[in-house]
């Protein structure tokens, strides 16, 4: 399937500015943004609590099934942000931005 607009993934380690950049890109380009963690929470795709990381694991299969409808089969025009880029099929994205910082 060919998209009429590109899909962009913004990724990087926690705290590097993924959300800010993804929001700014979506706004500037007139695209829709998806924060994958928030999307998972809103769609009941959170797994068990991980006390080491102090966060929920993602229930990946149902999450990817839901995202497939929006990202994989959609018209494009989406900016997704998440810190694990290899979670997603490569075919979903036309551009992947990997953010890093020195600290």
C-alpha positions in Angstrom: 0.0 0.0 0.0 1.3 3.5 -0.8 0.7 6.3 1.6 -0.3 9.8 0.5 1.7 11.3 3.4 4.8 10.0 5.2 4.9 8.4 8.7 7.7 9.4 11.0 9.1 7.6 14.1 10.9 9.7 16.7 13.0 7.5 19.0 15.8 7.7 21.6 16.5 7.1 25.2 14.2 8.4 27.9 14.6 12.1 28.6 16.2 13.1 25.3 13.3 15.2 24.0 11.3 12.7 21.9 7.9 14.0 22.9 8.7 17.7 22.4 10.2 17.0 19.0 7.4 14.7 17.9 4.8 17.3 19.0 6.6 20.1 17.2 7.0 18.1 14.0 3.4 17.0 14.0 2.2 20.6 14.5 4.6 22.1 12.0 3.9 19.5 9.3 0.1 19.3 9.9 0.4 15.7 10.9 -1.1 13.7 13.8 1.1 12.6 16.7 0.9 9.3 18.6 2.7 8.9 21.9 2.9 5.1 21.9 3.0 4.8 25.7 -0.1 6.9 26.1 -1.8 5.1 23.2 -1.1 1.8 25.0 -2.5 3.1 28.2 -5.7 4.4 26.6 -6.2 1.1 24.7 -5.5 -1.3 27.7 -2.3 -2.6 26.2 -0.2 -2.3 29.4 1.3 -5.5 30.9 2.7 -6.1 34.3 4.4 -3.5 36.4 8.2 -3.8 36.3 9.6 -2.6 39.6 13.1 -2.4 38.3 12.1 0.1 35.6 9.3 1.5 37.6 6.9 1.3 34.6 4.5 -1.1 33.0 5.6 -3.5 30.3 3.7 -3.2 27.0 1.3 -5.9 25.9 2.9 -5.8 22.4 0.7 -8.1 20.3 -2.6 -6.2 20.9 -0.8 -2.9 20.8 0.7 -3.7 17.4 -2.6 -5.0 16.1 -4.3 -1.7 17.0 -1.4 0.4 15.6 -1.4 -1.6 12.4 -4.9 -0.2 11.5 -3.7 3.4 12.0 -0.1 3.2 10.9 0.4 0.2 8.7 -2.8 0.4 6.8 -3.5 4.1 7.1 -3.0 7.1 4.7 0.1 8.2 6.6 0.7 11.6 8.1 1.6 10.3 11.5 4.4 11.1 13.9 5.0 8.3 16.5 7.3 8.6 19.4 8.6 5.7 21.5 12.0 4.6 22.9 12.0 1.1 21.4 12.3 1.4 17.6 12.6 -2.3 16.9 9.1 -2.9 18.3 7.6 -1.7 15.0 7.7 -3.1 11.4 10.1 -1.1 9.2 7.4 -0.8 6.5 5.4 1.5 8.7 7.9 4.4 8.5 9.3 6.7 5.8 11.7 8.4 8.2 13.1 7.4 11.6 14.8 10.1 13.8 17.0 8.8 16.6 17.7 11.4 19.3 20.6 11.3 21.6 22.3 13.6 24.0 25.6 13.8 25.9 25.2 14.0 29.6 
